[in-house]
Amino acid sequence: MWDPEIYQRYGDERSRPFFDLLARVRTGAPRRVVDLGCGPGDLTATLAERWPSARVEGFDSSTEMITKAAALGKPVEFAVGDVRAWEPEPDVDVLVSNAVLQWVPGHEELLPRWAAGIAPGGVIALQVPGNFDAPSHRALQALAGEWDALNDVGIIRRVPDFEAYARILTRRGCTVDAWATTYLHLLPVKDGDEHPVLRWMDGTALRPVKAALPDADYPAFRASLGERLADAYPVENGLVHFPFHRNFVVARTPQGRA
């Protein structure tokens, strides 16, 4: 279960990759824009502002997220939907997937289908995290290994890097712009606050753990992780330095296809 309020704790930091991704999408007047995994919808709404004549749609598997998105009252069609079940259509000129595909096993097989199905000259813009070897995730993986209830839970879901995605899409004839960026998030800490990296992980990486552990056990797991994160990311001058690596791909499909 996704919690929109927890996910948006660090809204500025989480939204920056979205805008960096869209800055490389050079499409003047798309007919239809689809955001797969739109979350609470605030970023999807900016797509409608950028392309006011387009039909803009946002899909997410979380009912809680779509409820939050629909309440924005923006000119966007929001609906609950599974990324794996979404079918591309030839009037889709821009397809966005921002920090979503890491939650979709086997998504590499979806990309060729999307590239073949959207409009000729259409754009697929995707962004995925690449911080799976960061101290935060190493600590989470190590701690999860100490809990029998988590033995069969996929705690860390690795995804390809930007070069691997580029290979997948160039094989479909796409023109690809791919890159990686490491952001340094300077997260403030006030007296009495929990460690900010723990609060960050509440909204994403800790979700599978919370879903798998009994309610009575989860606070102990979370507290133990917080101790490890405090060692890995010490507070300096009231800030925690939290590097976060992300991969970006903007692929344009061939203009003419048989």
N, C-alpha and C positions, 0 to 999 in steps of 0.2 A: 504494500500500500504506500503510495506516494503522499507526502504531506507538502502542499505548496508553500506553506509558511516557512517550514524548515528549509526547503530547497532554496528559497529566496533570501535566506539570511545574508548571503554574500552576493547580492544581485549584481552589483557593479562589476565584481570580479568575474562572475559567471557569464555576464552578457558581453564582455569585451571581445572574446573570440568570435561570437556571432557577428558582431559588426565588422571585425577584421575580415571574416570570411565573405560577408556580403559586399564589402568594398571592392572585391575582385570580380564580382558578378556584373558584367557590363552588358545589360540587356535593357533596351529602351522602353518598350511598351509590351510587356508580356500579356498574353490573353488569360492565362491561368497560372497561379503560383500555389504550390502545395508545400506545406511544412509538416514533414513526418516526424512525430515526436515533439509536438509543439509545447508540451508542458503547460504552465499556467497562462500562456498566450500573450504575455506582454511583448515579447520579441516578435511574435507573429504579427501583432498589430502594427509594428513598424513597417512590415512589408506592404500592408495596405496603404500606409502613408506614402511610401516610396512610389508605389505603382497604383494610384487611385482608380485607374480604369480596369485593372485586372480583377478577375475572380480569385480571391485569396481563401485558401482552405487550410485548416489546422487539424491534424489527427494526433491522438495520443491514446495509449492503452489504459491510462488511469482515469477513471470516472471523476476522481477528486480534482485532477488537473483540469479536465474539460469543464467541470462545473465552475471552477475559478475563472477559466478563460472566457466562458460564455457570459459571465457576470461583468466583463469589461465593457460590454455594449459597443464593440468595435465592428466595422464592416467586414467581418471575417466569418466564414462558415466553420464552426468548430464541431467536431464529432469524435466519439470514442471509436477507435479503430486499431487494428494490429498492423504494424509495419510490414510483417511477413505476408499479410493477406492483401495489402494494397496493390492494385493493378494500375500500371501506367496507361495513360491515354494520350493520343496524339495532339491534343490541344494544350498539354502541360508544357509551358515554355521554361519554367523555373521550378526545380525540385530541391528543397532544402532539407538537410538532415543534420541538426546541430546537437552534438553530444548525446547521441541516441544509439548509434549502431553498436556500441560496446555492450549494450544490453540485449542484443539480438544475435543469438548463436547462428552461425552459418550465413550471416548477412552478405558475405563475399559473393554468394551465389545469386543474391538479389540484384546486385549492381548491373551485371550485363543485361538482365531483363528490363531494368528501368531504363538503361541507355537505349535499348532497342525499341522501347515503347513510347517514350515521350517524343515531343515534337522534333523534327529535323532542325538542327541548330539550337536545340534546347540545352539548358544548363542543369547539371547536377552539382550542387554545392554541399560538401559534407565536412564536418569537423568531429574529430574523436580525441579523447585524452590519450596521452602516451606516457603517463607517469607511473606505470605499473611496477617499475623498479625503484620508485621513490621510497625514502624512509617510512613514510606513512603507510604505504601498501606492504612493505616488507614487515613492518610491525604487525599489521592486521593479519597477514598470512601466517606469521609465526605464532601469534596468539591463538588464531583459529585452529592451528594444528594441535593445540593442547586441550581442545574441547571435543570429546567424542561425538557430540551431537552435530558437529559441523564437518565431520569427515567427508560426507557426500555432498556438501554444499559448494557450489562454484563461487568462491569468495572473490577471486581476482579473475576478471574476464578480459584476457588480452585480446588486442586487435592488431591488424597489420599496421605498419608505419606508412607514411605518405608515399614512399616509393612503391610499395607493394600495391597500394590502391591505384597508383598511376598506371602500373603495369596492367592491372585488371581492365581499366577503362580504355587505355590505348589499344588494347587487343580488340575492342569494339569499334575502333576507328575514331575515338574521341580525341579532341585536342585538349591537353591537360596542363593545368597550372597547379603544381603541388609544392607544399613547403611545410616547415615545422617552426614553431615558436615556443620558447620557454618564457613564461611570464614569471616575474617575481612579485608575488602578492605580499604586501607588508600588512599583516593583520594586527590590529591594535588589541591590547590586553589591558583591562582595567582590574583593579583590586577586586577579588572575589569572583572574577569571571572564570568559566571553564576554559581549557586550552582551546584556542580558536581552530586549530586543525581538527580537533575532535568534533567541534560544532560544525565545521565544514563537512566532515565525513558522515555526520548524521543524515545529511540530505541525499547522499549518494552511496558511497561504498559500504556503509553499515546497514543498508536496507536488507540485503540477503541474510545478514547475521540476525537482525531483529526478527525477521520472518521465521527463521529456523529454530531459534532458542526459545525455551519457555519464558513467559513473562517474568517469572521470579529470578531467572538466571541472567537475563540481559543486562540489568544494571551493574552486576559484578564484572561482566565481560567489558562493558563500556568503560568502567572505572579503571580497570587494568590497562586497557588500551590508552586511556588518557595519561597514565603514568609513563608509558613507553613513548608516547608522542612528546611529552614534556622534556624527556631526555633527548629525543631526536631533533626537536625544534625549540631550542631555549629562547626565553624572552630576552630581548636586547633593547634597552631604552624604551620599554613599553610596547615593543613590536615583536611579532614572530615573522621571520623570513620564511616564506612558503613558496619555493619554486614549483611551477606546474607546467609540464611539457604537453603541447598539443599538436596534432597533425591536421593539415588542411588540404582539401582537394577541390578544385573547380574544374569540371569537365564539360566541354561543349560537344554535343553529338554531331555527327556528320550532317552537312546541309542537304545532301542528296543520298537517299538510301533506296536500295532495290526492294 
